[in-house]
């Protein structure tokens, strides 16, 4: 009994395969970048972030991702926090955009109007 209802849809394949992989990639990627910057980066004062502790280290790391402190001409730690969020959720957003683009291309090729 093989019918179209038994076949997985592209949407379900996305939800069950691509989405979990994108989520699984995002968090480790963010953690690796945070550790690299913490180990190798410098604060706007010239102090290595690895030598700082607690909130000072966290603020310096966030400011590093924000292209430096506001006082030194960068965008600051608030912008850095957004960049860090992008590292975590970027793969998820890109995979969703790719899935939508593929769905539209498939529908156009079949001569149907894409309904998302």
ZALO-839361 format. One record per residue (C-alpha): x, y, z. Coordinates in steps of 0.2 Angstrom, whole numbers, plus 5000, padded with zeros to 4 digits. Example, Ala and Ser with C-alpha at 12.3 -4.5 7.8 and 13.67 -1.06 7.14 Angstrom:
506249785039/506849955036/
This chain:
500050005000/501150144993/500350314992/500850494993/500250505011/501650375015/503050485007/503850615018/503550785013/504950915010/504351005025/504450855036/506150815030/506750985034/505950985051/506650805055/508450825047/509050995042/508351085057/509150975071/510750985062/510751175060/510351185079/511651065083/512951155073/512551335080/512851315098/514551225097/515051355084/514651495096/515651405110/517151385099/517151565094/516951625112/518351515118/519551575104/519251755107/519351725126/521051645123/521751755109/520851915110/521352085118/520252205127/520152385121/521452425135/522652315127/522452175141/522352005135/520551935138/521251775145/522051875159/520351955164/519151865175/517251865178/516252015171/517752105164/518151955153/516351935147/516252125143/517852125134/517451975124/515752045119/516552215115/517852115104/516452045094/515652215093/517352275084/517952355100/517252465114/516252625110/517652725117/518952655105/517752685090/516952515090/515152465091/515252405109/514752255119/512852265114/513352245096/514552105100/513052015109/512052025093/513551955083/513651805096/511851775094/512051775075/513451645077/512251535087/510651555076/511451595059/511551415053/509651395058/509151555048/510251505033/509551325032/507751395034/508151525020/508851385009/507351265012/506151405007/507251444991/507251264986/505351244989/505051394978/506251334964/505351154964/503651234963/504151354949/504951204940/503351104941/502451254935/501451294951/501351444961/502351424977/501351424993/502351435009/
